[in-house]
Amino acid sequence: MRKVKVGIVGCGNISSIYFENLNGTFFNTEVYACSDLDKGRAEQAAEKYGVPHVWTTEQLLNSEDIEIVVNLTTPNFHFDVCKQALLAGKHVYVEKPLSLSLENGTELVRLAKEKNLFLGCAPDTFLGGGLQTCSKLIADGYIGEPVAATAFMLCHGHESWHPDPEFYYKSGGGPMFDMGPYYLTALVSLLGPAKTVCGITKTSFAHRTITSDKKFGKVIDVEVPTHVAGTIQFESGAVATMITSFDVWHSTLPRIEIYGSQGTLIVPDPNNFGGPILLRPAHSSEFQEIPLIYNYTDNSRGIGVADMAHCIDTGENPRANGELANHVLEIMHAFHTSSDSKQYAQLVTSCEQPKPLPLGLVKGYLD
């Protein structure tokens, strides 16, 4: 098995698990170079994870050795770096969201197709053992035909723990764009693409006060909705109810539940790769925990990159692909546009429901 050379752009907090997994967990990838606006941060990462080259982003994008560029910059740079990488002839995998605007996301999808390159995007948690097992249960008819779902992400924001939480309350932030990709990608992977969205949004608090140590006491002006609620109708006919919020102190609502004609499936936290999974058939007296039948149950971020590396050689379409990410991006925007217009939002994008991973994978391999 050959190792596909990867270049990482952006060496912030999220990068550590990518360095660790792409250089250690997966046998078909190696991080060959990294770059960051703070060169010292890139040098520290390179030394810690055994990366042979610290380059400028321009050098990395123009290297003939790099096949996949992993874009871990902040969301406001996602589009520009992805576009530059595609124009440089590189396959690209980017952290969520694909872009801040649907227009830019659609341009990246179009450009990747024109260049015959792969475009991929986080989250790849739906490739973990938890959600893959749920997908198998649904496909095998354990809850019958899916008719409805719920998805809830409720917290009180990130200012109490994040050292630099301001961007969560600026354009491109908010609970839907921060955590929505995990929940929506999970729903699309389980139920297929969506077609209609109805949303209502609000901003409950005009200002937030940072209580984490670094910027304790700083007041943030809130520029985006911080409570987003609504419904999604899928092409299959299933209807999901969804709430994402930074305005809730405490909740007992579930993460994701799928309701079928013959039972109910409680899905694990889509921000993680493992379980637990609970299943209750229609005439059962209680829920039962279902063992996971797939690998990759620990923090396997980067599995989407490894899958892309595998697809470079096989010619298959990566599972965490640009069409999926752009469809999720449109759904997120649709909650806000529906609320603003007080009308249903009819989606113009779609995607293939991601095919499941093979059963029996050995950790570190994708085939």
C-alpha positions as CSV (number, residue, x, y, z in Angstrom):
1,M,0.0,0.0,0.0
2,R,1.5,3.3,-1.0
3,K,1.3,6.4,1.2
4,V,-0.4,9.5,-0.3
5,K,1.5,12.6,0.6
6,V,-0.6,15.2,2.4
7,G,0.0,18.9,3.1
8,I,-1.7,20.5,6.0
9,V,-2.5,24.2,5.9
10,G,-3.3,25.6,9.3
11,C,-1.7,24.2,12.5
12,G,-4.2,25.4,15.1
13,N,-5.9,23.3,17.8
14,I,-7.9,21.0,15.5
15,S,-4.8,20.1,13.6
16,S,-3.2,17.9,16.2
17,I,-5.6,15.0,15.7
18,Y,-5.1,15.2,11.9
19,F,-1.4,15.1,12.3
20,E,-1.7,12.2,14.7
21,N,-4.1,10.1,12.6
22,L,-2.7,10.8,9.2
23,N,0.8,10.0,10.3
24,G,0.0,7.2,12.7
25,T,-3.5,5.6,12.4
26,F,-4.0,5.3,8.7
27,F,-1.5,3.4,6.6
28,N,-2.2,5.1,3.3
29,T,-1.3,8.7,4.3
30,E,1.7,10.7,5.5
31,V,1.9,14.4,6.3
32,Y,4.7,15.5,4.1
33,A,4.5,19.3,4.8
34,C,2.6,21.8,6.8
35,S,2.2,25.6,6.8
36,D,0.7,28.3,9.0
37,L,0.5,32.1,9.2
38,D,2.5,31.6,12.4
39,K,5.6,29.8,11.2
40,G,6.6,29.0,14.7
41,R,3.4,27.1,15.2
42,A,4.0,25.0,12.0
43,E,7.5,24.3,13.2
44,Q,6.3,23.0,16.5
45,A,3.8,20.8,14.8
46,A,6.4,19.5,12.4
47,E,8.8,18.6,15.2
48,K,6.1,17.0,17.3
49,Y,4.7,14.8,14.6
50,G,7.7,14.1,12.4
51,V,6.7,16.2,9.4
52,P,9.7,16.6,7.1
53,H,8.9,20.1,5.6
54,V,7.7,23.4,6.9
55,W,6.7,25.6,4.0
56,T,4.8,28.7,3.1
57,T,1.3,27.9,1.9
58,E,2.4,28.9,-1.7
59,Q,5.3,26.4,-1.5
60,L,3.0,23.7,-0.2
61,L,0.4,24.2,-2.9
62,N,3.0,24.2,-5.7
63,S,4.8,21.1,-4.5
64,E,4.8,18.3,-7.0
65,D,5.0,15.8,-4.1
66,I,1.7,16.8,-2.4
67,E,-1.4,15.1,-3.6
68,I,-4.0,16.1,-1.0
69,V,-4.2,19.5,0.7
70,V,-5.9,19.4,4.1
71,N,-7.3,22.9,4.8
72,L,-7.6,23.5,8.5
73,T,-7.7,27.3,8.4
74,T,-10.5,29.3,10.0
75,P,-13.8,29.3,8.1
76,N,-13.3,32.7,6.6
77,F,-10.3,31.3,4.7
78,H,-11.8,28.0,3.6
79,F,-12.9,29.1,0.2
80,D,-9.8,31.0,-0.8
81,V,-7.4,28.2,0.3
82,C,-9.5,25.5,-1.3
83,K,-9.8,27.4,-4.6
84,Q,-6.0,28.0,-4.7
85,A,-5.3,24.3,-4.0
86,L,-7.7,23.1,-6.7
87,L,-6.3,25.6,-9.2
88,A,-2.8,24.2,-8.3
89,G,-4.1,20.7,-9.2
90,K,-4.4,19.3,-5.7
91,H,-7.2,17.2,-4.2
92,V,-8.6,19.1,-1.2
93,Y,-10.1,18.2,2.1
94,V,-11.3,21.0,4.3
95,E,-12.6,21.4,7.8
96,K,-16.3,22.3,8.1
97,P,-18.0,24.2,6.7
98,L,-17.1,23.9,3.1
99,S,-17.4,27.7,2.7
100,L,-19.3,30.5,4.3
101,S,-21.6,31.1,1.3
102,L,-23.5,28.6,-0.8
103,E,-22.3,30.4,-3.9
104,N,-18.7,29.8,-3.0
105,G,-19.3,26.2,-2.0
106,T,-21.0,25.6,-5.3
107,E,-18.1,27.2,-7.1
108,L,-15.6,24.8,-5.4
109,V,-17.8,21.8,-6.3
110,R,-17.9,22.9,-9.9
111,L,-14.1,23.7,-10.1
112,A,-13.2,20.3,-8.6
113,K,-15.3,18.6,-11.3
114,E,-13.7,20.7,-14.0
115,K,-10.2,19.8,-12.8
116,N,-11.1,16.1,-12.3
117,L,-10.1,16.5,-8.6
118,F,-11.6,15.3,-5.4
119,L,-13.1,17.8,-3.0
120,G,-13.9,16.6,0.5
121,C,-15.1,18.2,3.7
122,A,-15.5,17.5,7.4
123,P,-17.2,16.2,9.4
124,D,-16.2,12.6,8.8
125,T,-17.7,11.4,12.1
126,F,-20.4,9.6,10.1
127,L,-17.7,7.2,9.0
128,G,-17.2,6.2,12.7
129,G,-18.3,2.9,14.1
130,G,-21.4,4.4,15.8
131,L,-23.1,6.0,12.8
132,Q,-22.0,3.3,10.4
133,T,-23.7,0.7,12.7
134,C,-26.8,2.9,12.7
135,S,-26.7,3.1,8.9
136,K,-26.5,-0.7,8.7
137,L,-29.4,-1.1,11.1
138,I,-31.6,1.2,9.0
139,A,-30.6,-0.4,5.7
140,D,-31.3,-3.9,7.1
141,G,-34.9,-2.8,8.2
142,Y,-34.5,-2.9,12.0
143,I,-36.9,0.1,12.4
144,G,-38.8,-0.4,9.1
145,E,-39.2,2.6,6.9
146,P,-37.8,5.9,8.4
147,V,-40.7,8.3,8.8
148,A,-39.3,11.0,11.1
149,A,-36.3,12.2,13.1
150,T,-35.2,14.7,15.8
151,A,-31.8,16.4,16.1
152,F,-30.9,18.7,19.0
153,M,-27.7,20.5,19.9
154,L,-28.4,22.7,22.9
155,C,-25.8,24.5,25.0
156,H,-25.0,28.0,26.3
157,G,-22.3,28.9,23.9
158,H,-18.5,28.7,24.1
159,E,-17.5,31.9,26.0
160,S,-17.1,30.0,29.3
161,W,-14.3,27.7,28.0
162,H,-13.0,28.8,24.6
163,P,-9.9,31.1,24.7
164,D,-11.0,33.0,21.6
165,P,-14.8,32.6,21.3
166,E,-15.6,35.8,19.4
167,F,-15.9,34.2,16.0
168,Y,-18.8,32.0,17.2
169,Y,-20.9,35.2,17.4
170,K,-19.8,36.8,14.1
171,S,-20.9,36.3,10.5
172,G,-20.4,32.6,9.6
173,G,-20.8,31.6,13.3
174,G,-23.7,30.7,15.4
175,P,-24.9,27.3,16.5
176,M,-26.1,26.1,13.1
177,F,-22.8,26.8,11.3
178,D,-20.7,25.6,14.3
179,M,-22.4,22.3,15.1
180,G,-25.0,21.9,12.4
181,P,-22.6,20.1,10.0
182,Y,-22.3,17.2,12.4
183,Y,-26.0,16.7,12.9
184,L,-27.0,17.4,9.3
185,T,-24.3,15.2,7.8
186,A,-25.4,12.4,10.1
187,L,-29.0,12.8,9.1
188,V,-28.2,12.9,5.3
189,S,-26.0,9.8,5.8
190,L,-28.9,8.0,7.5
191,L,-31.9,9.3,5.6
192,G,-30.5,10.6,2.3
193,P,-30.7,14.1,0.8
194,A,-33.2,16.8,1.8
195,K,-35.5,18.9,-0.3
196,T,-37.4,21.4,1.9
197,V,-36.5,23.4,5.0
198,C,-38.6,25.6,7.3
199,G,-36.9,27.6,10.0
200,I,-37.3,30.2,12.7
201,T,-34.3,31.9,14.2
202,K,-33.7,34.4,17.0
203,T,-30.9,36.1,18.9
204,S,-31.7,35.9,22.6
205,F,-28.9,37.9,24.0
206,A,-27.4,40.9,22.2
207,H,-24.1,40.7,24.1
208,R,-22.0,37.9,25.6
209,T,-19.3,38.2,28.4
210,I,-16.3,36.0,28.1
211,T,-15.5,34.1,31.3
212,S,-12.6,31.9,30.0
213,D,-9.2,32.9,31.4
214,K,-7.5,34.4,28.3
215,K,-10.1,37.2,27.7
216,F,-12.0,37.2,31.0
217,G,-14.6,40.0,31.1
218,K,-14.5,41.0,27.5
219,V,-18.0,41.7,26.1
220,I,-18.9,40.3,22.6
221,D,-21.5,41.9,20.4
222,V,-23.7,39.1,19.0
223,E,-24.2,39.5,15.2
224,V,-25.8,36.1,14.3
225,P,-28.9,34.2,15.4
226,T,-28.1,32.0,18.4
227,H,-31.2,29.9,18.5
228,V,-32.2,28.1,15.2
229,A,-35.2,25.8,15.1
230,G,-37.2,24.2,12.3
231,T,-38.0,21.2,10.2
232,I,-36.5,19.4,7.2
233,Q,-38.3,17.2,4.7
234,F,-36.1,14.6,3.0
235,E,-36.5,13.3,-0.5
236,S,-37.5,10.0,1.0
237,G,-40.5,11.7,2.7
238,A,-39.1,11.5,6.2
239,V,-39.4,14.8,8.3
240,A,-36.9,15.9,10.9
241,T,-37.3,18.4,13.7
242,M,-34.0,20.2,14.5
243,I,-32.8,22.8,17.1
244,T,-29.3,24.2,17.5
245,S,-28.9,26.7,20.2
246,F,-26.3,28.7,22.2
247,D,-29.1,30.0,24.5
248,V,-29.9,27.0,26.6
249,W,-28.3,26.3,30.0
250,H,-29.5,22.8,30.5
251,S,-31.5,20.2,28.5
252,T,-32.5,16.5,28.6
253,L,-33.3,16.3,24.9
254,P,-31.6,13.5,22.9
255,R,-28.9,14.1,20.3
256,I,-30.5,12.3,17.3
257,E,-33.4,9.9,17.2
258,I,-34.7,8.1,14.1
259,Y,-38.4,7.0,14.1
260,G,-39.3,4.2,11.8
261,S,-42.5,2.3,10.9
262,Q,-41.3,-0.6,13.0
263,G,-39.3,1.0,15.8
264,T,-37.1,3.7,17.1
265,L,-33.3,4.2,16.9
266,I,-31.4,6.4,19.3
267,V,-28.2,7.6,17.5
268,P,-25.0,8.5,19.3
269,D,-23.6,12.0,19.5
270,P,-22.6,12.8,15.9
271,N,-19.6,14.9,17.1
272,N,-18.0,11.6,18.1
273,F,-17.2,8.3,16.3
274,G,-18.5,5.7,18.7
275,G,-21.7,4.8,20.6
276,P,-23.8,4.1,22.4
277,I,-26.7,3.0,20.2
278,L,-30.2,2.1,21.5
279,L,-32.8,0.3,19.6
280,R,-36.5,-0.4,20.4
281,P,-38.6,-2.4,18.0
282,A,-42.3,-1.5,17.7
283,H,-43.6,-4.2,20.2
284,S,-40.6,-4.3,22.5
285,S,-40.9,-3.3,26.1
286,E,-37.6,-1.5,26.4
287,F,-34.6,-0.1,24.5
288,Q,-31.6,-2.4,24.1
289,E,-28.0,-1.3,23.5
290,I,-26.7,-2.5,20.2
291,P,-23.0,-3.5,19.9
292,L,-21.0,-1.6,17.3
293,I,-20.1,-3.8,14.3
294,Y,-17.7,-1.3,12.7
295,N,-14.2,-0.1,13.6
296,Y,-13.1,3.5,14.1
297,T,-14.9,4.2,17.3
298,D,-12.3,6.4,18.9
299,N,-11.3,9.9,17.6
300,S,-10.7,9.0,14.0
301,R,-10.7,12.6,12.5
302,G,-8.9,12.3,9.2
303,I,-10.7,9.1,8.1
304,G,-12.3,11.3,5.4
305,V,-8.8,12.2,4.1
306,A,-7.7,8.5,4.2
307,D,-10.8,7.5,2.3
308,M,-10.0,10.2,-0.3
309,A,-6.4,8.8,-0.5
310,H,-7.9,5.4,-1.1
311,C,-10.2,6.7,-3.8
312,I,-7.3,8.4,-5.7
313,D,-6.1,4.9,-6.5
314,T,-9.5,3.2,-7.0
315,G,-11.4,6.0,-8.8
316,E,-14.4,5.8,-6.5
317,N,-16.0,8.9,-5.1
318,P,-14.9,9.8,-1.5
319,R,-17.7,9.4,1.0
320,A,-17.1,12.8,2.8
321,N,-17.3,14.6,-0.6
322,G,-17.9,18.1,-1.7
323,E,-21.5,17.5,-3.0
324,L,-22.5,16.2,0.5
325,A,-20.8,19.1,2.2
326,N,-22.4,21.7,-0.2
327,H,-25.8,20.1,0.4
328,V,-25.3,20.4,4.1
329,L,-24.2,24.0,3.6
330,E,-27.4,24.8,1.8
331,I,-29.5,23.2,4.5
332,M,-27.8,25.4,7.1
333,H,-28.4,28.6,5.1
334,A,-32.0,27.5,4.4
335,F,-32.9,27.6,8.1
336,H,-31.9,31.3,8.1
337,T,-33.4,32.3,4.8
338,S,-36.7,30.6,5.6
339,S,-36.8,32.5,8.9
340,D,-36.0,35.8,7.2
341,S,-38.5,35.3,4.3
342,K,-41.1,33.6,6.4
343,Q,-41.4,31.0,3.7
344,Y,-40.4,27.4,3.0
345,A,-36.9,27.1,1.5
346,Q,-36.8,24.8,-1.5
347,L,-33.3,23.3,-1.8
348,V,-31.5,23.4,-5.2
349,T,-28.6,21.1,-4.3
350,S,-28.7,17.4,-3.7
351,C,-26.2,14.5,-3.2
352,E,-25.8,10.8,-3.2
353,Q,-26.4,9.1,0.2
354,P,-22.9,8.1,1.2
355,K,-22.2,4.4,0.7
356,P,-21.3,2.5,3.9
357,L,-17.8,1.4,4.7
358,P,-17.1,-2.3,4.2
359,L,-17.6,-4.6,7.2
360,G,-14.6,-6.1,8.9
361,L,-12.1,-3.3,8.2
362,V,-8.8,-3.6,10.2
363,K,-8.0,-0.3,11.9
364,G,-5.7,1.8,9.7
365,Y,-7.2,0.5,6.4
366,L,-10.1,1.5,4.3
367,D,-10.4,-1.7,2.2
